[in-house]
Amino acid sequence: QVQLVEFGGGLVQAGGSLRLSCVASGSIRSINAMGWYRQGPGKQRELVARITSDDNTNYADSAKGRFTISRDNAKNTVYLQMNSLKPEDTAVYYCLMFVRVDSSRFEYQYWGQGTQVTVSS
């Protein structure tokens, strides 16, 4: 069993910064891709940023230049540094990891429980 726990959400004024963390624990052999998604009020869940096992990254257009995704493999952790936050960034942010739990190549998809980010104008 693998669990993902997120930290770092909260209330911030427009222009401010937050750093989200997501830590995986449990029966983990390795973690391939990691990512952050968000779901705003009345909206569908959308990709914010993604990072592969060899540190290739890609970002939603809305996040480019403001957000940075990174990972610490030794800690099974993915981070999202969010700068220059805007009210439209308000959403529940979820982390996602593709985890190998045994010697097979099969990867299980795990989601965090979500953390609220609210940006006031």
Contacts in CASP RR format, 6 or more apart in sequence:
PFRMAT RR
TARGET T0000
AUTHOR 0000-0000-0000
METHOD contacts of the structure
MODEL  1
QVQLVEFGGGLVQAGGSLRLSCVASGSIRSINAMGWYRQGPGKQRELVAR
ITSDDNTNYADSAKGRFTISRDNAKNTVYLQMNSLKPEDTAVYYCLMFVR
VDSSRFEYQYWGQGTQVTVSS
1 26 0 8 1.000
1 27 0 8 1.000
2 24 0 8 1.000
2 25 0 8 1.000
2 26 0 8 1.000
2 27 0 8 1.000
2 28 0 8 1.000
2 97 0 8 1.000
2 99 0 8 1.000
2 101 0 8 1.000
2 108 0 8 1.000
2 110 0 8 1.000
3 24 0 8 1.000
3 25 0 8 1.000
3 26 0 8 1.000
3 110 0 8 1.000
4 22 0 8 1.000
4 23 0 8 1.000
4 24 0 8 1.000
4 95 0 8 1.000
4 97 0 8 1.000
4 110 0 8 1.000
4 111 0 8 1.000
4 112 0 8 1.000
4 113 0 8 1.000
5 22 0 8 1.000
5 23 0 8 1.000
5 25 0 8 1.000
5 112 0 8 1.000
5 113 0 8 1.000
6 20 0 8 1.000
6 21 0 8 1.000
6 22 0 8 1.000
6 93 0 8 1.000
6 94 0 8 1.000
6 95 0 8 1.000
6 112 0 8 1.000
6 113 0 8 1.000
6 114 0 8 1.000
6 115 0 8 1.000
7 20 0 8 1.000
7 21 0 8 1.000
7 22 0 8 1.000
7 23 0 8 1.000
7 115 0 8 1.000
8 18 0 8 1.000
8 19 0 8 1.000
8 20 0 8 1.000
8 21 0 8 1.000
8 115 0 8 1.000
9 18 0 8 1.000
9 20 0 8 1.000
9 93 0 8 1.000
9 115 0 8 1.000
9 116 0 8 1.000
9 117 0 8 1.000
10 18 0 8 1.000
10 115 0 8 1.000
10 116 0 8 1.000
10 117 0 8 1.000
10 118 0 8 1.000
11 118 0 8 1.000
11 119 0 8 1.000
11 120 0 8 1.000
12 18 0 8 1.000
12 85 0 8 1.000
12 117 0 8 1.000
12 118 0 8 1.000
12 119 0 8 1.000
12 120 0 8 1.000
13 119 0 8 1.000
13 120 0 8 1.000
14 85 0 8 1.000
14 86 0 8 1.000
14 87 0 8 1.000
14 119 0 8 1.000
14 120 0 8 1.000
14 121 0 8 1.000
15 83 0 8 1.000
15 84 0 8 1.000
15 85 0 8 1.000
15 86 0 8 1.000
15 119 0 8 1.000
16 83 0 8 1.000
16 84 0 8 1.000
16 85 0 8 1.000
16 119 0 8 1.000
17 81 0 8 1.000
17 82 0 8 1.000
17 83 0 8 1.000
17 84 0 8 1.000
17 85 0 8 1.000
18 82 0 8 1.000
18 85 0 8 1.000
18 117 0 8 1.000
19 79 0 8 1.000
19 80 0 8 1.000
19 81 0 8 1.000
19 82 0 8 1.000
20 36 0 8 1.000
20 79 0 8 1.000
20 80 0 8 1.000
20 82 0 8 1.000
20 93 0 8 1.000
20 95 0 8 1.000
20 115 0 8 1.000
20 117 0 8 1.000
21 77 0 8 1.000
21 78 0 8 1.000
21 79 0 8 1.000
22 34 0 8 1.000
22 36 0 8 1.000
22 77 0 8 1.000
22 78 0 8 1.000
22 79 0 8 1.000
22 95 0 8 1.000
22 97 0 8 1.000
22 112 0 8 1.000
23 75 0 8 1.000
23 76 0 8 1.000
23 77 0 8 1.000
24 31 0 8 1.000
24 76 0 8 1.000
24 77 0 8 1.000
24 97 0 8 1.000
24 99 0 8 1.000
24 110 0 8 1.000
25 76 0 8 1.000
27 101 0 8 1.000
28 76 0 8 1.000
28 99 0 8 1.000
28 100 0 8 1.000
28 101 0 8 1.000
29 99 0 8 1.000
29 100 0 8 1.000
29 101 0 8 1.000
29 102 0 8 1.000
29 103 0 8 1.000
30 53 0 8 1.000
30 99 0 8 1.000
30 100 0 8 1.000
31 53 0 8 1.000
31 73 0 8 1.000
31 76 0 8 1.000
31 97 0 8 1.000
31 98 0 8 1.000
31 99 0 8 1.000
31 100 0 8 1.000
32 52 0 8 1.000
32 53 0 8 1.000
32 98 0 8 1.000
32 99 0 8 1.000
32 100 0 8 1.000
32 107 0 8 1.000
33 50 0 8 1.000
33 51 0 8 1.000
33 52 0 8 1.000
33 53 0 8 1.000
33 97 0 8 1.000
33 98 0 8 1.000
34 50 0 8 1.000
34 51 0 8 1.000
34 69 0 8 1.000
34 71 0 8 1.000
34 78 0 8 1.000
34 95 0 8 1.000
34 96 0 8 1.000
34 97 0 8 1.000
34 98 0 8 1.000
35 47 0 8 1.000
35 48 0 8 1.000
35 49 0 8 1.000
35 50 0 8 1.000
35 51 0 8 1.000
35 69 0 8 1.000
35 78 0 8 1.000
35 95 0 8 1.000
35 96 0 8 1.000
35 97 0 8 1.000
36 47 0 8 1.000
36 48 0 8 1.000
36 49 0 8 1.000
36 50 0 8 1.000
36 69 0 8 1.000
36 78 0 8 1.000
36 80 0 8 1.000
36 93 0 8 1.000
36 94 0 8 1.000
36 95 0 8 1.000
36 96 0 8 1.000
37 45 0 8 1.000
37 46 0 8 1.000
37 47 0 8 1.000
37 48 0 8 1.000
37 93 0 8 1.000
37 94 0 8 1.000
37 95 0 8 1.000
37 96 0 8 1.000
38 45 0 8 1.000
38 46 0 8 1.000
38 48 0 8 1.000
38 89 0 8 1.000
38 91 0 8 1.000
38 92 0 8 1.000
38 93 0 8 1.000
38 94 0 8 1.000
38 117 0 8 1.000
39 45 0 8 1.000
39 46 0 8 1.000
39 91 0 8 1.000
39 92 0 8 1.000
39 94 0 8 1.000
40 90 0 8 1.000
40 91 0 8 1.000
40 92 0 8 1.000
41 90 0 8 1.000
41 91 0 8 1.000
43 91 0 8 1.000
45 94 0 8 1.000
46 60 0 8 1.000
47 60 0 8 1.000
48 59 0 8 1.000
48 60 0 8 1.000
48 62 0 8 1.000
48 63 0 8 1.000
48 67 0 8 1.000
48 69 0 8 1.000
48 80 0 8 1.000
48 93 0 8 1.000
49 57 0 8 1.000
49 58 0 8 1.000
49 59 0 8 1.000
49 60 0 8 1.000
49 63 0 8 1.000
49 67 0 8 1.000
49 68 0 8 1.000
49 69 0 8 1.000
49 80 0 8 1.000
50 57 0 8 1.000
50 58 0 8 1.000
50 59 0 8 1.000
50 69 0 8 1.000
51 57 0 8 1.000
51 69 0 8 1.000
51 70 0 8 1.000
51 71 0 8 1.000
51 78 0 8 1.000
53 73 0 8 1.000
55 71 0 8 1.000
57 69 0 8 1.000
59 65 0 8 1.000
59 67 0 8 1.000
59 69 0 8 1.000
62 88 0 8 1.000
62 89 0 8 1.000
66 82 0 8 1.000
66 83 0 8 1.000
66 84 0 8 1.000
66 85 0 8 1.000
67 80 0 8 1.000
67 81 0 8 1.000
67 82 0 8 1.000
67 83 0 8 1.000
68 80 0 8 1.000
68 81 0 8 1.000
68 83 0 8 1.000
69 78 0 8 1.000
69 79 0 8 1.000
69 80 0 8 1.000
69 81 0 8 1.000
70 78 0 8 1.000
70 79 0 8 1.000
70 81 0 8 1.000
71 77 0 8 1.000
71 78 0 8 1.000
71 79 0 8 1.000
72 79 0 8 1.000
78 95 0 8 1.000
78 97 0 8 1.000
80 93 0 8 1.000
82 89 0 8 1.000
82 117 0 8 1.000
85 117 0 8 1.000
85 119 0 8 1.000
86 119 0 8 1.000
87 119 0 8 1.000
87 120 0 8 1.000
87 121 0 8 1.000
88 119 0 8 1.000
89 117 0 8 1.000
89 119 0 8 1.000
90 117 0 8 1.000
90 118 0 8 1.000
90 119 0 8 1.000
91 116 0 8 1.000
91 117 0 8 1.000
92 114 0 8 1.000
92 115 0 8 1.000
92 116 0 8 1.000
92 117 0 8 1.000
93 114 0 8 1.000
93 115 0 8 1.000
93 116 0 8 1.000
93 117 0 8 1.000
94 111 0 8 1.000
94 112 0 8 1.000
94 113 0 8 1.000
94 114 0 8 1.000
94 115 0 8 1.000
95 111 0 8 1.000
95 112 0 8 1.000
95 114 0 8 1.000
96 109 0 8 1.000
96 110 0 8 1.000
96 111 0 8 1.000
96 112 0 8 1.000
97 109 0 8 1.000
97 110 0 8 1.000
98 107 0 8 1.000
98 108 0 8 1.000
98 109 0 8 1.000
99 107 0 8 1.000
99 108 0 8 1.000
99 109 0 8 1.000
99 110 0 8 1.000
100 106 0 8 1.000
100 107 0 8 1.000
100 108 0 8 1.000
101 108 0 8 1.000
END
